[in-house]
């Protein structure tokens, strides 16, 4: 009794296949695939070439159903219709003919004599309908390992395949797998396109409505954003007014004290004069103390005037995009002076490494607002409460290819930021301190000021626990 064999290297009997005929069939099948022909026509070209190349061969292609439990013939031009009808929805499984077992195991199955082969003993009625005596079945397997069906070669007499036959059968099944996969992909794309086109009309109205709502939402968002920007500016102005009040209090207080002392001297001198007790030495001493008091009053009032001018200029800068010449080191000192009231409860130390003679033309208002936001972000979010910290600010001019840039390096040694925070740092309304009153607009404002007003670049690097490092690259012109 002949047993089922899963063939890897069968006996070398029979004739070699005419390679030219088979290659011609393969080329025709691929050409039909490219031209978009139906799957049956494409596989028919493949089957016909094998039938022409191997004497007495009759080929078939069977495909698995979606449940992957039964086979049905797709192409079998040389097999009787009655047989094809009988093997429609043929169950697959171990020992179920050649095609049934090949689709089940995923391996080639050769029934070289179906009258005696154990796989065919319960299928003799089907064998009789086919009029065939041998069947070699190769599973059609996708590159991903999915079994699509089988590629089978029948013979009207018992026939044992050669190695060349099996190699040809394996290649044809592989090519059929690629064709089926490509065809199914195209069909899926076509169905997807049809579904997409069907949905377009349905969604047009909804999309139009959504666009109207989105436009309103964007308008509202822009309005809120502008309001927040205005609040930021007002808060900054309020801080400067507080700083001005704090800083100007000392020189004005000293001047008032000097005036009070001067008034006391005047009263004493007048009393002595009225009583006829005024001496020359008293008058000389009175003039000397008057001169000293006047000097004190003048110095402190000049200091007050300078403070008022400084804060006025900072206020104007923050509400203007005008370009003017600034001494960067002195300007940074003025910015820190304006922040003094907001920083007095912190334990921050500032290290300013800027050339005292560095003078340039730029937008001072944008520079001040960027630096203020960076400093206040560090003060409010970069350190634990009452923890000591250090902020380093370095700046220098760099010339490359006749283009001069201001390079600003801003660092703190605080808590640092996560990768997620850095990736979202410049997005509006992004904040990790909303419970502390953060609006999420500070760094968004910085980014817009640097890239749009200053026409520069800003970059941030940070590691949790190791502080932050901002690099600003701003195009400038040297002051003439």
Protein Blocks (a to p, Z undefined) as FASTA:
>chain_A
ZZddddfbdcdedjdddfklmmmmmmmmmmmmmnopafklmmmmmmmmmmmmpghiacdd
ddddfkopaccdfbdfkbcfklmmmmgoiacdehiajklmmmmnopacddfblklgmklm
mmmmmmmmnopabdcddddddfkopafbdcddddfbdcdddfklmmmmmmmmmmmmmmmm
mmmmmmmmmmmmmmmmmmmmmmmmmmmmmmmmmmmmmmmmmmmmmmmmmmmmmmmmmmmm
mmmmmmmmmmmmmmmmmmmmmmmmmmmmmmmmmnopacfklmmmmmmmmmmmmmmmmmmm
mmmmmmmmmmmmmmmmmmccbdcdddfklmmmmmmmmmmmmmmmpccdcdddddfklccd
ddfklmmmmmmmmmmmmmmmmpcehiacddddddddddeehiacdddddddfbebpafkl
mmmmmpghiafklmnopaolmmmmmmmmmmmmnopacdddddehiapaddddddddddZZ
